[in-house]
């Protein structure tokens, strides 16, 4: 998926207000609610727009204008949502500061809480293009080397070697590899033939981080690509009749399921290969698909329609008039939409997704998120 992004500054006031706002979603949260840390972990994140907190805007200057950010930040922060992303809720559940994009040179952060290397539109392949997964890992290695130089020189409050070793390394990537393959009109068989190469890149990334001392890994699988209004609007143009019971594109989701199966297998294999590593696989697909399939149960309406988009029902998505551009209408604040802009999720949906992630029901092995707190 792709689009654009921006940046984020946090003050204590923002954090307190975020906490109050988080209370609005307490009804969504299964019982052991938020994992709380006395000592939040350092967090490094790698991925695409699902977890980009402003990397595209900081790195390439792509504008991400209001109404992005309207629900929580009251301004655009470069996130492709009306508010917080899943990663923001996960950080808050650990009492951790929200992550600044690595590329944001004007960030108030000294990155002593970690850094976010995720950038909108990123994929694993092709390699060596901004900002493929292997580039993000290379950026991390540069960041680590430079930070440790500063620590050795006695500079400021930077992450030390132990901080890198005990950090939590999060990954959420692969969606664009599949989406890009389908958008090139590859057949279903051709798309799934590419899956092993994508999985191999994720393995390389985790292995590299492990070889450089990382021991705690949290890996998200990919959501239901075939339920995105953007994809559905394009299929509609092609007059394809490949929809499941809930109106999602069956072949797209079948490919995603195969990818996710391979990713789970990889995580289990790496657990035995990478001694003393904790590797948790989180089934984001099941959470998001359940949210769409049972939207009314969760208080959402029109699960396949973008809140911020153009064209009206059934999908309210037009590739010529996308969210944040002039002339693109947006639904009223407080509307219970799942899809924000046809590709990304609303803050309300992300809050619900976060509550399910924190429940441990979708994690293999079932690991409480506060396991990653620093002792």
C-alpha positions as CSV (number, residue, x, y, z in Angstrom):
1,X,0.0,0.0,0.0
2,X,1.4,3.4,-0.3
3,X,0.6,7.0,0.0
4,X,2.4,9.5,2.2
5,X,3.5,10.4,5.8
6,X,4.8,13.0,8.3
7,X,6.3,13.3,11.8
8,X,5.5,13.3,15.5
9,X,6.6,15.2,18.6
10,X,5.4,14.2,22.0
11,X,5.2,16.1,25.2
12,X,4.1,14.8,28.5
13,X,0.8,16.6,28.0
14,X,0.3,14.7,24.8
15,X,1.1,11.4,26.5
16,X,-1.4,12.2,29.4
17,X,-4.1,13.2,26.9
18,X,-3.4,10.0,24.9
19,X,-3.9,8.0,28.1
20,X,-7.3,9.7,28.7
21,X,-8.3,9.0,25.2
22,X,-7.2,5.4,25.5
23,X,-9.7,5.2,28.3
24,X,-12.5,5.6,25.7
25,X,-11.5,2.2,24.4
26,X,-11.3,0.4,27.7
27,X,-14.6,-1.3,26.8
28,X,-12.9,-2.9,23.9
29,X,-10.0,-4.3,26.0
30,X,-10.3,-7.8,27.2
31,X,-9.3,-8.3,30.8
32,X,-5.8,-8.3,31.4
33,X,-6.0,-4.9,29.9
34,X,-3.0,-2.9,29.2
35,X,0.4,-4.4,30.0
36,X,2.2,-1.7,32.1
37,X,5.9,-1.4,32.5
38,X,7.8,0.4,35.2
39,X,10.8,0.3,32.8
40,X,9.5,0.4,29.2
41,X,11.7,-1.4,26.6
42,X,13.6,0.2,23.9
43,X,11.7,-0.6,20.7
44,X,12.9,-0.8,17.1
45,X,10.3,-1.2,14.4
46,X,10.6,-2.2,10.7
47,X,7.8,-2.2,8.2
48,X,5.4,-0.4,5.9
49,X,2.5,2.1,6.2
50,X,0.8,-0.2,8.8
51,X,3.4,1.0,11.3
52,X,5.0,4.1,9.8
53,X,4.8,7.0,12.3
54,X,6.0,9.6,9.9
55,X,9.0,8.1,8.0
56,X,7.8,8.8,4.4
57,X,7.1,12.5,5.2
58,X,10.4,12.9,7.1
59,X,12.4,10.9,4.5
60,X,11.0,12.1,1.2
61,X,8.9,15.2,2.1
62,X,5.6,13.6,0.8
63,X,2.8,15.7,2.3
64,X,0.3,13.9,4.5
65,X,-2.3,16.5,5.2
66,X,-5.3,16.7,7.4
67,X,-7.8,15.1,7.9
68,X,-5.0,12.5,8.6
69,X,-4.4,12.8,12.3
70,X,-7.6,14.6,13.2
71,X,-8.9,12.2,15.8
72,X,-6.1,12.2,18.3
73,X,-3.3,14.4,17.4
74,X,-5.4,17.2,16.0
75,X,-3.0,17.6,13.2
76,X,-1.2,15.4,10.7
77,X,1.7,13.5,12.1
78,X,2.5,11.6,8.9
79,X,0.5,8.6,10.0
80,X,-1.9,7.2,7.4
81,X,-4.9,7.2,9.7
82,X,-7.2,9.7,11.5
83,X,-5.2,9.0,14.7
84,X,-3.1,6.4,16.3
85,X,-1.8,3.2,14.6
86,X,-1.6,-0.3,16.2
87,X,2.0,0.3,17.0
88,X,1.1,3.5,19.0
89,X,-1.4,1.6,21.1
90,X,1.1,-1.1,21.7
91,X,3.7,1.4,22.8
92,X,1.2,3.1,25.1
93,X,0.3,-0.3,26.7
94,X,3.9,-0.5,27.8
95,X,4.1,3.1,29.0
96,X,6.6,3.6,26.2
97,X,6.8,6.9,24.3
98,X,5.5,6.8,20.8
99,X,8.3,6.0,18.3
100,X,9.8,8.8,16.2
101,X,10.8,8.0,12.6
102,X,14.5,7.3,12.2
103,X,14.6,9.8,9.3
104,X,13.1,12.7,11.2
105,X,16.1,14.9,11.8
106,X,14.0,17.6,13.6
107,X,12.4,15.2,16.0
108,X,12.6,16.1,19.6
109,X,13.6,12.6,20.3
110,X,17.2,11.6,21.0
111,X,16.0,8.1,20.1
112,X,16.8,6.8,23.6
113,X,13.4,4.9,23.5
114,X,14.2,3.3,20.1
115,X,13.4,4.3,16.6
116,X,10.9,3.5,13.8
117,X,12.4,2.5,10.4
118,X,9.1,1.7,8.8
119,X,8.2,3.7,5.7
120,X,5.0,3.8,3.7
121,X,5.1,1.6,0.6
122,X,8.0,-0.5,1.8
123,X,8.3,-4.1,0.8
124,X,11.0,-6.8,1.1
125,X,11.7,-7.0,-2.7
126,X,13.3,-5.6,-4.7
127,X,16.2,-5.1,-2.3
128,X,18.3,-1.9,-2.1
129,X,15.6,0.5,-3.0
130,X,14.2,3.0,-0.5
131,X,12.9,1.8,1.8
132,X,13.0,-2.0,1.4
133,X,13.4,-4.2,4.5
134,X,17.1,-4.8,4.0
135,X,17.6,-1.0,3.7
136,X,15.8,-0.5,6.9
137,X,18.0,-3.0,8.6
138,X,21.1,-1.3,7.2
139,X,19.8,2.0,8.5
140,X,19.5,0.3,11.9
141,X,23.0,-1.0,11.8
142,X,24.3,2.4,11.0
143,X,22.2,3.9,13.8
144,X,23.5,1.3,16.3
145,X,27.2,1.8,15.3
146,X,26.9,5.6,15.6
147,X,25.0,5.5,18.9
148,X,27.6,3.2,20.5
149,X,30.4,5.5,19.2
150,X,28.7,8.4,21.0
151,X,28.2,6.3,24.2
152,X,31.9,5.3,24.1
153,X,32.8,9.0,23.7
154,X,30.8,9.7,26.9
155,X,28.0,11.6,25.0
156,X,24.6,12.1,26.5
157,X,21.8,9.7,27.2
158,X,22.0,7.3,24.3
159,X,21.2,3.6,24.1
160,X,24.1,1.5,25.2
161,X,25.0,-2.1,24.2
162,X,22.8,-3.6,26.8
163,X,19.9,-1.4,25.6
164,X,20.3,-2.8,22.1
165,X,20.5,-6.3,23.4
166,X,17.4,-6.1,25.5
167,X,15.4,-4.1,23.0
168,X,12.2,-5.3,21.3
169,X,12.5,-5.7,17.6
170,X,9.1,-5.5,15.8
171,X,8.4,-6.3,12.2
172,X,5.3,-5.8,10.1
173,X,6.0,-6.2,6.4
174,X,4.9,-8.3,3.4
175,X,1.6,-6.7,2.5
176,X,3.1,-4.6,-0.3
177,X,5.0,-7.5,-1.8
178,X,1.7,-9.3,-2.3
179,X,-0.3,-6.1,-3.3
180,X,2.4,-5.1,-5.9
181,X,2.4,-8.5,-7.4
182,X,-1.3,-8.5,-7.9
183,X,-1.2,-4.9,-9.2
184,X,1.2,-6.1,-12.0
185,X,-1.6,-8.5,-13.1
186,X,0.4,-11.6,-12.2
187,X,-1.7,-14.7,-11.9
188,X,-2.5,-16.2,-8.5
189,X,0.0,-18.9,-9.2
190,X,2.7,-16.4,-10.1
191,X,2.0,-14.4,-6.9
192,X,2.3,-17.3,-4.6
193,X,5.5,-18.4,-6.3
194,X,7.1,-15.2,-5.0
195,X,6.2,-15.9,-1.4
196,X,9.3,-18.0,-0.5
197,X,11.6,-15.1,-1.6
198,X,9.7,-12.6,0.6
199,X,9.8,-15.0,3.6
200,X,13.6,-15.4,2.9
201,X,14.1,-11.6,3.2
202,X,12.2,-11.5,6.5
203,X,14.4,-14.4,7.7
204,X,17.6,-12.5,6.6
205,X,16.4,-9.4,8.5
206,X,15.7,-11.2,11.7
207,X,18.9,-13.2,11.4
208,X,21.0,-10.0,10.9
209,X,19.4,-8.3,13.9
210,X,20.1,-11.5,15.9
211,X,23.7,-11.6,14.8
212,X,24.0,-8.0,16.0
213,X,22.7,-8.9,19.5
214,X,18.9,-8.7,19.2
215,X,17.1,-11.4,21.1
216,X,13.4,-10.3,21.4
217,X,11.3,-10.3,18.2
218,X,7.6,-9.5,17.7
219,X,6.5,-10.3,14.1
220,X,3.1,-9.4,12.7
221,X,1.6,-11.3,9.8
222,X,-0.3,-9.6,7.0
223,X,-3.9,-8.5,7.1
224,X,-6.7,-9.3,4.6
225,X,-5.5,-7.5,1.4
226,X,-8.7,-8.6,-0.3
227,X,-10.9,-6.6,2.1
228,X,-9.3,-3.2,1.3
229,X,-11.7,-0.8,-0.4
230,X,-8.9,0.3,-2.7
231,X,-8.4,-3.2,-4.0
232,X,-12.1,-3.8,-4.2
233,X,-12.7,-0.7,-6.3
234,X,-10.0,-1.8,-8.8
235,X,-11.5,-5.3,-9.0
236,X,-14.9,-3.7,-9.6
237,X,-13.5,-1.9,-12.6
238,X,-12.2,-5.2,-13.9
239,X,-15.6,-6.8,-13.3
240,X,-14.1,-9.7,-11.5
241,X,-16.5,-12.0,-9.6
242,X,-14.2,-13.4,-7.0
243,X,-15.8,-12.2,-3.8
244,X,-16.3,-14.2,-0.6
245,X,-19.3,-14.2,1.8
246,X,-18.2,-10.8,3.3
247,X,-17.5,-9.1,0.0
248,X,-13.6,-9.5,0.1
249,X,-11.5,-10.7,-2.8
250,X,-11.0,-14.5,-2.3
251,X,-7.9,-15.0,-4.4
252,X,-6.0,-12.0,-2.7
253,X,-6.9,-13.3,0.8
254,X,-6.0,-16.9,-0.2
255,X,-2.5,-15.7,-1.2
256,X,-2.2,-13.7,2.1
257,X,-3.1,-16.9,4.0
258,X,-0.4,-18.8,2.3
259,X,2.1,-16.1,3.0
260,X,1.0,-16.0,6.7
261,X,1.3,-19.8,7.0
262,X,4.9,-19.6,5.6
263,X,5.7,-16.8,8.0
264,X,4.4,-18.8,11.0
265,X,6.5,-21.7,9.9
266,X,9.5,-19.5,9.6
267,X,9.0,-18.1,13.1
268,X,8.8,-21.6,14.5
269,X,11.9,-22.7,12.6
270,X,13.9,-19.7,13.7
271,X,13.0,-20.3,17.3
272,X,14.9,-23.6,17.3
273,X,17.8,-22.1,15.2
274,X,18.4,-18.9,17.0
275,X,19.3,-20.0,20.5
276,X,18.0,-17.8,23.4
277,X,15.8,-15.7,21.1
278,X,12.2,-15.0,21.9
279,X,10.2,-14.9,18.6
280,X,6.5,-14.1,18.8
281,X,4.3,-14.4,15.8
282,X,1.0,-12.4,15.9
283,X,-1.9,-13.3,13.6
284,X,-3.1,-9.9,12.5
285,X,-5.0,-11.4,9.6
286,X,-7.5,-13.2,11.9
287,X,-8.0,-10.1,14.0
288,X,-8.7,-7.8,11.0
289,X,-10.8,-10.4,9.1
290,X,-12.9,-11.0,12.2
291,X,-13.4,-7.3,12.6
292,X,-14.7,-7.0,9.1
293,X,-16.8,-10.2,9.1
294,X,-18.4,-9.2,12.4
295,X,-18.3,-5.5,12.1
296,X,-21.7,-4.8,13.6
297,X,-20.9,-6.9,16.7
298,X,-18.0,-4.5,17.3
299,X,-20.0,-1.4,16.6
300,X,-18.7,-0.6,13.1
301,X,-20.7,0.0,10.0
302,X,-19.9,-0.4,6.2
303,X,-16.6,-2.3,6.8
304,X,-15.6,-2.2,3.1
305,X,-16.2,1.6,2.7
306,X,-13.5,4.2,3.2
307,X,-14.3,7.0,5.7
308,X,-12.0,9.5,3.8
309,X,-12.5,8.9,0.1
310,X,-14.5,9.7,-3.0
311,X,-17.2,8.0,-5.0
312,X,-19.8,6.9,-2.5
313,X,-20.9,3.3,-2.0
314,X,-20.0,0.5,-2.2
315,X,-16.3,1.4,-1.5
316,X,-16.0,5.2,-1.5
317,X,-12.6,4.9,-3.1
318,X,-11.3,6.7,-6.2
319,X,-7.6,6.4,-7.0
320,X,-7.8,9.9,-8.6
321,X,-9.2,11.6,-5.5
322,X,-7.6,10.1,-2.4
323,X,-7.7,11.1,1.2
324,X,-5.9,14.4,2.1
325,X,-6.2,15.8,-1.4
326,X,-8.4,18.7,-2.3
327,X,-12.0,17.7,-3.1
328,X,-11.8,14.5,-1.1
329,X,-14.7,14.3,1.4
330,X,-14.4,12.7,4.8
331,X,-17.0,11.1,7.1
332,X,-18.0,12.9,10.3
333,X,-15.8,12.6,13.3
334,X,-17.0,9.8,15.5
335,X,-18.3,7.7,12.6
336,X,-17.7,4.1,13.2
337,X,-15.6,3.2,10.2
338,X,-13.0,0.5,9.9
339,X,-11.3,1.7,6.8
340,X,-9.8,5.2,7.0
341,X,-8.7,5.9,3.4
342,X,-9.4,2.7,1.6
343,X,-6.0,1.1,2.6
344,X,-5.4,1.9,6.2
345,X,-7.4,1.6,9.3
346,X,-9.1,4.2,11.5
347,X,-8.0,4.9,15.1
348,X,-11.1,3.2,16.4
349,X,-10.4,0.1,14.4
350,X,-6.7,0.2,15.5
351,X,-7.7,0.4,19.1
352,X,-9.9,-2.7,18.7
353,X,-7.1,-4.5,16.9
354,X,-4.6,-3.5,19.7
355,X,-7.0,-4.9,22.4
356,X,-7.0,-8.3,20.5
357,X,-3.3,-8.3,20.1
358,X,-2.8,-7.6,23.9
359,X,-5.2,-10.5,24.7
360,X,-2.5,-13.0,23.7
361,X,-5.2,-15.1,21.9
362,X,-3.5,-14.4,18.5
363,X,0.1,-14.8,19.6
364,X,2.3,-17.9,19.0
365,X,3.6,-18.6,21.6
366,X,1.1,-16.9,23.8
367,X,3.3,-14.2,25.3
368,X,2.1,-11.2,27.3
369,X,3.3,-8.0,25.7
370,X,4.7,-6.8,29.1
371,X,7.1,-9.8,28.9
372,X,9.3,-7.2,27.0
373,X,9.4,-4.7,29.9
374,X,12.9,-4.1,31.2
375,X,13.3,-5.7,34.6
